Amino acid sequence: MTLPVLSAASLRCDIAGRTIVDDINLKFGSEPMTAIVGVNGAGKSTLLRALAGIDRPAAGEVRLDGVSLASIPPRQRARDMAFVAQNEVPPQEMRVSDFVSLGRLPYQRLFSGNSAEDNDHVERALELVGLIDVADRSCGALSGGQRRRVCIARAIAQDSPILLLDEPTNHLDVRHQQSVLRLAKDSGAQVIAAIHDLDLVMNHFDRVIVIDGGAVAADGVPSEVLTQELVAGVFHVDSCQFCSPYGRTHLAIERELHAE
Ligand SMILES: Nc1ncnc2c1ncn2[C@@H]1O[C@H](COP(=O)(O)OP(=O)(O)OP(=O)(O)O)[C@@H](O)[C@H]1O
């Protein structure tokens, strides 16, 4: 499957007059799963929001298959890209299936409601995140992890070739962390996710971009990028990569490093 090419050229994002990320030049399109990592406040969410076209850059440009995002109409952009924000919370009173149906809006005419195809997408998305049994409940009656999965289901129902996920595994138990990343991969979409767990990055992602102080500090294959030296320099922890008895390479955090 050919992945769409999302690119950022000389991107700068400012918030309240302060430059948060600067001189970002990135191209996405070769690897299905890309992780964006960095310490709190490094600029990951700011970058993702600019890539999603939610916040306009102060300078530079984001392009989708060579076309400036700013010139793509919102409905088309919503068909091209689904975005799950870091702190997205479904409205308390809304039924779970109605919230997931919001992912189908880019395909509907005003007040047309769900078609049979829309309902199929909603049902499939809820099945994939393991929440089909609570489809008729109100979102307010869900646990934190279930709410997170409902937001992911909304994005999956959107059926777009690019999935931008800001901390998709937040609030999820260990099994659902694995299953959400697996279903993101199985969706066939180009996935770009900000994520804190470096071991999940090692085992689920093809590429990792390390953001440090609003700039790209490293970019490449996780096992090659997330060396002990880089992890110490960027995250200020001691880490080690090791091979499990099942043959997978993991990254363990040993301890916090203090300045001498
Ligand atoms: N609405 C805002 N107003 C002012 N400053 C903001 C706002 N949103 C973000 N910032 C600042 O921008 C910087 C980058 O924030 P951003 O959320 O992009 O970082 P992040 O890498 O995603 O962090 P985290 O891992 O904590 O989610 C931080 O210094 C933050 O305080």
The ligand as an SDF file (V2000), in Angstrom:
LIG
                    3D

 31 33  0  0  0  0  0  0  0  0999 V2000
   -1.6370   26.9940   25.3810 N   0  0  0  0  0  0  0  0  0  0  0  0
   -0.3690   27.2340   25.7350 C   0  0  0  0  0  0  0  0  0  0  0  0
   -0.0010   28.4320   26.2210 N   0  0  0  0  0  0  0  0  0  0  0  0
    1.2800   28.6900   26.5800 C   0  0  0  0  0  0  0  0  0  0  0  0
    2.2750   27.7850   26.4650 N   0  0  0  0  0  0  0  0  0  0  0  0
    1.9760   26.5830   25.9850 C   0  0  0  0  0  0  0  0  0  0  0  0
    0.6400   26.2300   25.5910 C   0  0  0  0  0  0  0  0  0  0  0  0
    0.6510   24.9580   25.1400 N   0  0  0  0  0  0  0  0  0  0  0  0
    1.9170   24.5260   25.2540 C   0  0  0  0  0  0  0  0  0  0  0  0
    2.7070   25.5000   25.7610 N   0  0  0  0  0  0  0  0  0  0  0  0
    4.1510   25.3750   26.0260 C   0  0  0  0  0  0  0  0  0  0  0  0
    4.7880   24.8700   24.8720 O   0  0  0  0  0  0  0  0  0  0  0  0
    5.8310   23.9860   25.2470 C   0  0  0  0  0  0  0  0  0  0  0  0
    5.6900   22.6840   24.5000 C   0  0  0  0  0  0  0  0  0  0  0  0
    4.4760   22.0730   24.8640 O   0  0  0  0  0  0  0  0  0  0  0  0
    4.0010   20.7050   24.1980 P   0  0  0  0  0  0  0  0  0  0  0  0
    2.6680   20.4010   24.7820 O   0  0  0  0  0  0  0  0  0  0  0  0
    4.1360   20.7880   22.7340 O   0  0  0  0  0  0  0  0  0  0  0  0
    5.1110   19.7210   24.7510 O   0  0  0  0  0  0  0  0  0  0  0  0
    5.1160   18.1260   24.7790 P   0  0  0  0  0  0  0  0  0  0  0  0
    6.4670   17.7090   24.3170 O   0  0  0  0  0  0  0  0  0  0  0  0
    3.9630   17.5800   24.0580 O   0  0  0  0  0  0  0  0  0  0  0  0
    4.9930   17.8710   26.3460 O   0  0  0  0  0  0  0  0  0  0  0  0
    4.3140   16.6560   27.1990 P   0  0  0  0  0  0  0  0  0  0  0  0
    5.2210   15.4660   27.0680 O   0  0  0  0  0  0  0  0  0  0  0  0
    4.3210   17.2080   28.5950 O   0  0  0  0  0  0  0  0  0  0  0  0
    2.9410   16.4170   26.6560 O   0  0  0  0  0  0  0  0  0  0  0  0
    5.7870   23.8650   26.7620 C   0  0  0  0  0  0  0  0  0  0  0  0
    6.7760   24.7090   27.3130 O   0  0  0  0  0  0  0  0  0  0  0  0
    4.4140   24.3790   27.1220 C   0  0  0  0  0  0  0  0  0  0  0  0
    4.4310   24.9840   28.3800 O   0  0  0  0  0  0  0  0  0  0  0  0
  1  2  1  0
  2  3  1  0
  2  7  2  0
  3  4  2  0
  4  5  1  0
  5  6  2  0
  6  7  1  0
  6 10  1  0
  7  8  1  0
  8  9  2  0
  9 10  1  0
 10 11  1  0
 11 12  1  0
 11 30  1  0
 12 13  1  0
 13 14  1  0
 13 28  1  0
 14 15  1  0
 15 16  1  0
 16 17  2  0
 16 18  1  0
 16 19  1  0
 19 20  1  0
 20 21  2  0
 20 22  1  0
 20 23  1  0
 23 24  1  0
 24 25  2  0
 24 26  1  0
 24 27  1  0
 28 29  1  0
 28 30  1  0
 30 31  1  0
M  END
$$$$
